[in-house]
Amino acid sequence: MRNLFFTLAFAALFFSCENKPAPAVQTAPPPSPKPARPAEPEWARNAVLYECNIRQFSPSGDFAGVKKQLPRLKELGTDVLWLMPIHPIGKEKRKMKPSDLGSPYSVQDYYAINPDFGTLDDLKSLVSEAHALGLKVILDWVPNHTAWDAVWMKEHPEFYTKINGAFTTPINEHGQPTGWDDCADLDYSNPDLRKAMIAAMQYWVRACDIDGYRVDMAGLVPNDFWMEARPALDSVKLLFMLSEWQDEPAHFKSCFNANYGWKWKDVTRDIAAGNQNAKSLDTLLNFLDGFYPKDYYQLYFTSNHDENSWSGTDAELYGPALDAFNVLMFTWQGTPMLYNGQEDGLSRRLKFFEKDPIRWKKYAKTDFFQKLCTLRHTNRALWSGKNGGNLQKISTDSDEHVYAFTREKNGDRVIVVLNLSKSTRTVNLAPNSDVRGAYLNLFGASTVQVTPKMTLTLKPWEYLVLTNK
């Protein structure tokens, strides 16, 4: 699920007073300063996320199947396990057909576990084992809508949006139908719904000690709700909150630590297809720096459950450019994420509404991603947002095709050069004086000397990642 733009409307505050003598005028104390954005766990600053489609992750398609592979995910270098929705799925109006397993984003009961996945104790065991390995766990949360046969629809019909007296499917930010006919829209003008939603989110933190949420279609829920929710959640435990939305800068001050980088995904995919070139990344970076608060950061990915199922495989979407953009994903200013199977070169679209397990082979791309994960963990320049170094372009004579930049933080530095074209390019680089010196080549055995004038010949989609530590 994804968004385009969301227009935020705040409710006005009204108050009344009784007919009493006017009290003596008193000077109100100055308001307490509010933080620029919600706090974030320290571990989130250099984390690598891993999205797990529980249904398809293992032959058993359950928590136990995920738990068995936790040591491998730790060795891969990932830090945060994002579990797609864990709740029972509605049966009424189920997509695509009644015999299918339905969409995990059609939640029947916010307090229950999908029996296909296991039990509450099984989830607790999974989280406990992940924590023992040093991994964090975040849950996918769907606050905008529920299944038609949800517990709340039966017990609290007043929680739901009605149009002309009838319940309705979710609408998008433009007031148009979303096509999610298996879901009923929730009404956030109801304060009791808000309290119930916050309580449900708190429950999983208390019951299972989870570490945060990835929030589905967060921008379809009013931002003032997220202003209520964040302190209530953090009163239980400081969480990492990821918004599936990209067009709401206020999210960074109300609740969320990161949002989706759909624009990055669109631009990189266009470059891979030859419809844009490397200069488009500069345009994108300038837009992001002007649109969001200075300490923002986004989630970058070349695949996820929606992209894989509905848009195409890595090969279909990026072709031979894939590894170049995976390198960029890890070295730009956001947080990188892998979708299950990418470390194995997943070469098919996983079905969304049916059981369709990944056919694991030899995990052929493990070494590639391990190198990138390790570099992100150990080189402060690559940490997310303000925690890492600002991206500074390195001058080249082939800006349309070769993208070169450096990032530095507290003495840690990386240099990245990518040929973002399908042709071999010879390029002259002119790095600044503070960039010059000897560097380790992340994907090679040699040491590279960065000089005032460097000439590089790069094959189609070839990349160079240099680090000073």
URFENFEN-V830992 format. One record per residue. RES is the residue in one small letter. OMEGA is omega in degrees with one decimal (none if undefined). NEAR is the number of other C-alpha atoms within 12 Angstrom. Layout:
<<RES OMEGA NEAR> <RES OMEGA NEAR>>
This chain:
<<m -177.2 31> <r -175.9 29> <n 171.2 28> <l 175.7 23> <f -179.1 20> <f 178.8 26> <t -174.8 20> <l 176.9 21> <a 178.4 17> <f 176.1 14> <a 177.9 12> <a 178.8 7> <l 177.7 6> <f 174.0 6> <f 179.0 6> <s 178.3 7> <c 179.2 9> <e -179.4 8> <n -177.8 7> <k 176.0 7> <p -179.1 8> <a 179.0 9> <p 177.1 9> <a -179.2 6> <v 178.3 7> <q 178.8 7> <t -179.3 7> <a 176.5 7> <p 179.4 7> <p -179.9 7> <p 177.6 7> <s 179.6 7> <p 178.9 8> <k 178.9 12> <p -179.0 13> <a 178.4 20> <r 179.7 27> <p 176.6 30> <a 177.2 28> <e 174.9 33> <p -179.3 21> <e -176.7 17> <w -178.4 27> <a -170.4 37> <r 176.9 37> <n -174.9 40> <a 169.8 43> <v -179.4 43> <l 177.5 42> <y 179.9 45> <e -177.5 38> <c 173.2 41> <n -168.8 42> <i -177.1 43> <r -173.6 39> <q -170.6 36> <f -176.9 36> <s 176.4 26> <p -179.6 20> <s 176.6 21> <g -176.2 27> <d -179.4 34> <f -179.4 39> <a 178.7 28> <g 175.6 26> <v -176.9 38> <k -178.7 36> <k -174.9 21> <q 179.6 25> <l 178.1 34> <p 178.8 22> <r 179.0 22> <l 175.2 38> <k 179.9 31> <e 177.0 22> <l 178.9 33> <g 177.8 36> <t -174.5 45> <d -173.2 39> <v 177.5 44> <l 176.6 45> <w 177.9 41> <l 172.7 40> <m -168.8 40> <p -173.6 39> <i -169.0 40> <h 172.8 39> <p -177.1 30> <i 179.4 38> <g 179.3 34> <k -178.6 28> <e -179.7 27> <k -175.2 26> <r 172.3 30> <k -10.8 26> <m 176.9 19> <k -174.8 15> <p -178.1 17> <s 178.0 14> <d -179.1 21> <l 175.6 29> <g 179.7 34> <s 176.1 41> <p 178.9 42> <y 171.8 41> <s -168.9 44> <v 179.9 42> <q -175.8 36> <d -178.5 34> <y -176.3 37> <y -174.2 28> <a 179.9 26> <i 171.9 26> <n -176.5 33> <p 176.0 21> <d -175.8 25> <f -178.1 35> <g -175.9 27> <t 175.4 22> <l 178.3 24> <d 177.4 18> <d 177.9 24> <l 177.5 35> <k 179.5 25> <s 178.3 25> <l -179.3 35> <v 179.8 36> <s 179.3 23> <e 177.2 28> <a 179.1 34> <h 179.3 25> <a 179.6 16> <l -178.0 24> <g 177.3 23> <l 173.4 34> <k -178.3 38> <v 172.7 47> <i -179.8 39> <l 172.0 39> <d -177.9 38> <w -174.6 38> <v -172.9 41> <p -171.5 45> <n -173.1 39> <h 176.1 46> <t 170.6 47> <a 178.5 42> <w 179.6 33> <d 179.4 26> <a 176.2 33> <v -178.5 22> <w 178.2 30> <m 179.8 30> <k -173.5 16> <e -176.7 13> <h 179.0 18> <p 178.8 26> <e 178.1 22> <f -167.9 32> <y 177.5 36> <t 175.1 28> <k 173.4 20> <i -175.3 16> <n 176.3 7> <g -176.9 10> <a 174.2 13> <f -174.6 25> <t 172.1 31> <t -179.9 30> <p 174.0 36> <i -179.4 30> <n -176.0 26> <e 177.5 26> <h -179.3 16> <g -179.0 15> <q 179.4 13> <p 179.3 16> <t -174.2 25> <g 178.8 16> <w -172.8 29> <d 178.5 28> <d -175.7 33> <c 176.3 40> <a -172.8 41> <d 177.3 40> <l -173.7 40> <d -176.4 34> <y 169.3 29> <s 179.5 21> <n -178.6 19> <p 179.2 18> <d 174.5 20> <l -179.0 29> <r 179.1 29> <k -178.6 21> <a -179.7 23> <m 178.7 36> <i 179.4 30> <a 179.1 24> <a 178.8 26> <m 177.2 39> <q -176.0 33> <y -174.6 21> <w 174.5 35> <v -179.8 30> <r -172.7 21> <a -170.8 23> <c 178.3 31> <d 177.3 30> <i -170.3 39> <d 178.4 42> <g -178.5 42> <y 161.3 42> <r -171.1 39> <v -179.2 39> <d 175.5 34> <m -173.0 36> <a -177.1 44> <g 174.6 43> <l 175.5 43> <v -176.3 40> <p -177.3 32> <n 179.6 32> <d 171.4 26> <f -179.6 35> <w 174.8 34> <m 175.1 26> <e -170.7 22> <a -171.5 33> <r 178.8 37> <p 178.5 25> <a 178.3 25> <l -178.6 35> <d 175.2 28> <s 175.9 16> <v -177.6 24> <k 175.9 26> <l -172.9 29> <l 167.2 39> <f -176.4 38> <m -178.7 49> <l -178.3 44> <s 170.8 43> <e -178.1 38> <w 179.4 37> <q -170.1 37> <d -178.4 32> <e -179.8 37> <p -178.9 35> <a 176.7 34> <h -176.5 42> <f 177.1 37> <k -176.3 30> <s -169.0 30> <c -160.6 42> <f 177.3 46> <n 179.7 44> <a 174.8 49> <n -174.5 43> <y 175.9 44> <g -179.5 38> <w -179.6 31> <k 176.9 29> <w 179.5 35> <k -178.4 33> <d -179.0 27> <v -178.1 31> <t 178.9 40> <r 176.9 37> <d 177.4 25> <i 179.2 34> <a -179.2 35> <a -179.0 23> <g -178.7 23> <n 172.7 16> <q 178.5 22> <n -172.3 28> <a -179.9 36> <k 179.8 26> <s 177.7 29> <l 176.1 35> <d 178.1 27> <t 179.4 17> <l -178.2 24> <l 178.0 27> <n 177.9 16> <f -177.2 17> <l -178.7 30> <d 178.4 22> <g -173.4 14> <f -173.9 19> <y 172.0 25> <p -173.0 23> <k -177.2 23> <d -179.7 31> <y 160.0 38> <y -174.0 44> <q 174.0 47> <l 178.7 44> <y -178.0 40> <f 171.6 45> <t 175.3 45> <s 167.8 46> <n -174.5 40> <h 178.3 42> <d -176.7 28> <e -177.9 28> <n -175.2 31> <s -169.4 27> <w -176.1 20> <s 178.5 23> <g 177.1 24> <t 176.1 28> <d -179.2 37> <a 179.4 24> <e -172.7 24> <l -176.5 31> <y -179.5 35> <g -178.1 27> <p -179.9 25> <a -170.2 33> <l -174.8 36> <d 177.6 34> <a -178.4 38> <f 170.2 42> <n 175.0 41> <v 179.0 42> <l 178.6 43> <m -178.2 36> <f -171.5 43> <t 173.1 51> <w -168.6 44> <q -178.0 41> <g 179.5 42> <t -180.0 44> <p 177.9 49> <m 173.3 42> <l 172.8 45> <y -175.0 41> <n -179.3 44> <g -179.7 39> <q 178.1 41> <e 179.2 35> <d -176.9 25> <g -177.6 29> <l -170.8 31> <s 177.4 25> <r 177.3 26> <r 177.3 31> <l 178.5 33> <k -173.8 27> <f -174.0 29> <f -177.9 28> <e 173.9 24> <k -174.9 24> <d -171.0 23> <p 172.4 27> <i 177.2 31> <r -175.9 21> <w -179.2 22> <k -173.9 15> <k 179.8 14> <y -167.9 23> <a -176.1 17> <k -178.8 23> <t -177.5 27> <d 178.4 19> <f -177.8 26> <f 176.5 36> <q 179.4 29> <k -178.9 28> <l 178.2 39> <c -179.3 38> <t 179.0 30> <l 178.8 35> <r -179.0 44> <h -169.1 31> <t -177.8 24> <n -173.8 34> <r -178.7 32> <a -174.7 39> <l 178.4 47> <w -170.6 42> <s 171.9 41> <g -177.2 36> <k 178.7 27> <n 179.5 31> <g -178.6 35> <g 175.3 31> <n 178.5 31> <l 178.0 33> <q -179.7 28> <k 171.0 29> <i -176.1 34> <s 176.0 25> <t 175.0 30> <d -179.8 21> <s -174.0 29> <d -177.6 28> <e -173.2 24> <h -177.3 33> <v -178.8 43> <y -176.7 44> <a 179.8 41> <f 174.8 37> <t 172.5 38> <r -178.6 39> <e 177.0 33> <k 176.3 24> <n 177.9 17> <g 175.0 18> <d -178.4 27> <r 169.3 37> <v 172.5 47> <i -178.4 46> <v 176.5 42> <v -177.1 47> <l 169.8 46> <n -176.4 40> <l 178.2 46> <s -178.3 38> <k 179.7 25> <s 174.4 18> <t -177.7 20> <r 169.0 28> <t -171.7 24> <v 174.7 27> <n 179.5 25> <l 177.5 31> <a -178.1 24> <p 176.8 28> <n -175.5 21> <s -177.7 12> <d -179.1 19> <v -172.7 32> <r 179.0 25> <g -177.8 23> <a -177.9 20> <y 171.7 27> <l 179.0 24> <n -174.2 26> <l -176.2 31> <f 177.8 25> <g -176.8 16> <a -172.4 11> <s 169.3 15> <t -177.7 19> <v 177.1 23> <q 178.6 22> <v -172.7 32> <t -178.3 20> <p 175.7 19> <k -178.1 21> <m 174.3 24> <t -180.0 21> <l 170.7 28> <t -175.0 22> <l 176.2 26> <k 177.9 24> <p 176.3 24> <w 178.8 35> <e -177.1 33> <y 177.5 36> <l 177.8 36> <v -177.2 40> <l -178.8 41> <t -179.1 41> <n 176.3 31> <k none 24>>
